[in-house]
């Protein structure tokens, strides 16, 4: 695929096995220069019927986006939560990038899925693939969060509690 053309990271029938695989696929596309510099991410992940996984998967996806942007998170505005089965976070990064990360619980008969669109200044890449039935299990969530992950998770929780955007203090 040429620079500037939309592309897909998931081949037909390819299945996402871990969130780490998704991270590496996006990072590889960015390293190749096929999209230029990443400026926005839209991610929709429905990986587990367990509502308790929403915050962990959202946190991990935001941490990954910060790596793709090479910029720290400056603010998080989160809505939803475990009781509703869906968490959405609008995230701003210190260099002006943005991400909309939505994590939903699976309905009983649904298959896990990951839909991630990365918009760059020269093109886009898209993961639109099935996910392994175990991708949302705890073994795929980080067992311990580093300072960045803890700050993001705290910002998500505070935003959910206050229904307000929360500044992380990064990049100031």
C-alpha positions in Angstrom: 0.0 0.0 0.0 1.4 3.4 -0.9 1.7 6.4 1.4 -1.4 8.4 1.6 -3.7 5.5 0.7 -5.9 3.9 3.3 -4.7 0.5 4.3 -5.6 -2.3 6.5 -3.5 -4.1 9.1 -5.7 -7.1 9.4 -5.8 -9.5 6.6 -9.1 -11.2 5.7 -9.7 -13.8 8.3 -6.9 -12.7 10.6 -7.7 -12.9 14.3 -6.3 -10.6 17.0 -4.7 -12.8 19.7 -3.6 -10.1 22.2 -3.7 -6.4 22.6 0.1 -6.6 22.3 -0.4 -7.8 18.7 -2.5 -4.8 17.9 0.1 -2.5 19.4 2.8 -4.1 17.3 0.7 -4.0 14.1 0.0 -0.2 14.6 3.6 0.6 15.6 5.0 -1.3 12.6 2.7 0.6 10.2 3.8 3.9 11.8 7.5 2.9 11.6 7.1 2.1 7.9 6.0 5.7 7.3 2.8 4.6 5.4 0.6 7.0 7.3 3.1 9.7 8.2 2.8 11.0 11.8 -0.3 9.7 13.7 -2.7 12.5 14.6 -5.8 10.6 15.7 -7.0 7.2 16.8 -10.5 5.7 16.9 -10.7 2.4 18.7 -13.7 0.2 19.4 -12.9 -3.0 21.3 -15.5 -5.6 22.4 -13.5 -8.3 23.9 -15.2 -9.8 26.9 -18.6 -10.3 28.4 -17.0 -9.4 31.8 -17.9 -5.7 32.6 -14.9 -5.6 34.9 -12.5 -5.6 32.0 -13.6 -2.2 30.6 -11.2 0.0 32.5 -8.3 -2.3 32.0 -8.7 -2.6 28.3 -9.3 1.2 27.9 -6.3 2.0 30.0 -4.1 -0.4 28.0 -5.3 1.0 24.7 -4.7 4.6 25.8 -1.2 3.7 26.9 -0.6 2.1 23.5 -2.0 5.2 21.7 0.4 7.4 23.8 3.2 5.3 22.4 2.0 5.5 18.8 1.8 9.3 19.2 5.0 9.5 21.1 3.2 12.0 23.4 1.9 11.8 26.9 -1.8 12.0 27.7 -2.8 15.5 28.7 -6.6 15.0 29.5 -9.2 12.2 29.6 -13.0 12.6 29.4 -14.7 9.3 30.1 -18.3 8.3 30.0 -20.2 5.1 30.7 -18.8 2.4 32.9 -19.2 -1.2 34.0 -22.9 -0.8 35.0 -23.8 0.2 31.4 -21.4 -2.3 29.7 -19.6 0.4 27.8 -16.8 2.9 28.5 -15.9 5.7 26.1 -12.9 7.9 26.6 -12.0 11.0 24.6 -8.3 11.5 25.1 -6.1 14.5 24.3 -2.3 14.2 24.0 0.3 16.9 24.7 1.3 17.4 21.1 -2.4 18.0 20.0 -3.3 14.4 18.9 -6.6 12.9 20.0 -8.1 9.4 20.5 -11.6 8.1 21.0 -11.4 4.8 22.8 -14.6 2.8 23.3 -14.6 -0.5 25.1 -17.9 -2.5 25.3 -18.9 -5.7 26.9 -19.9 -8.5 24.6 -23.5 -9.8 24.3 -23.8 -13.5 25.0 -23.8 -14.5 21.3 -21.4 -11.9 20.0 -17.8 -12.6 18.8 -14.9 -10.5 20.2 -13.9 -7.7 17.8 -11.3 -5.0 17.5 -11.8 -2.0 15.2 -9.0 0.5 15.3 -8.5 3.4 12.8 -5.2 5.4 13.0 -5.3 8.6 11.0 -2.0 10.1 10.0 -1.0 13.2 8.2 -0.3 11.1 5.0 -2.9 8.3 5.2 -4.7 5.9 7.4 -4.3 2.3 8.6 -7.2 0.3 9.9 -7.5 -2.9 12.0 -10.9 -4.3 11.4 -10.6 -7.8 12.6 -12.0 -10.5 14.8 -10.4 -11.0 18.1 -9.4 -14.2 19.8 -12.1 -15.3 22.3 -9.5 -14.8 25.1 -8.0 -11.5 24.1 -10.0 -9.7 26.8 -9.1 -12.0 29.6 -7.1 -10.7 32.5 -3.9 -12.4 31.2 -3.9 -9.8 28.4 -4.4 -6.8 30.7 -1.2 -5.5 32.2 -0.6 -7.3 35.5 0.8 -4.2 37.0 0.5 -0.7 35.7 3.5 1.6 35.5 3.2 5.3 36.6 1.8 6.2 33.2 -0.9 3.5 33.3 -1.8 4.3 36.9 -2.2 8.0 36.0 -4.4 7.2 33.0 -6.6 4.7 35.0 -6.9 7.3 37.8 -8.0 9.9 35.3 -10.6 7.6 33.8 -12.0 6.8 37.2 -12.1 10.5 38.3 -13.7 11.5 35.0 -16.3 8.8 35.4 -17.0 9.9 38.9 -17.3 13.6 38.1 -18.6 13.5 34.5 -15.8 16.1 33.7 -12.6 16.0 31.7 -9.6 15.4 33.9 -6.2 16.9 33.1 -3.3 14.6 33.9 -0.6 17.3 34.1 1.5 15.7 31.4 3.1 17.8 28.8 2.8 21.1 30.7 
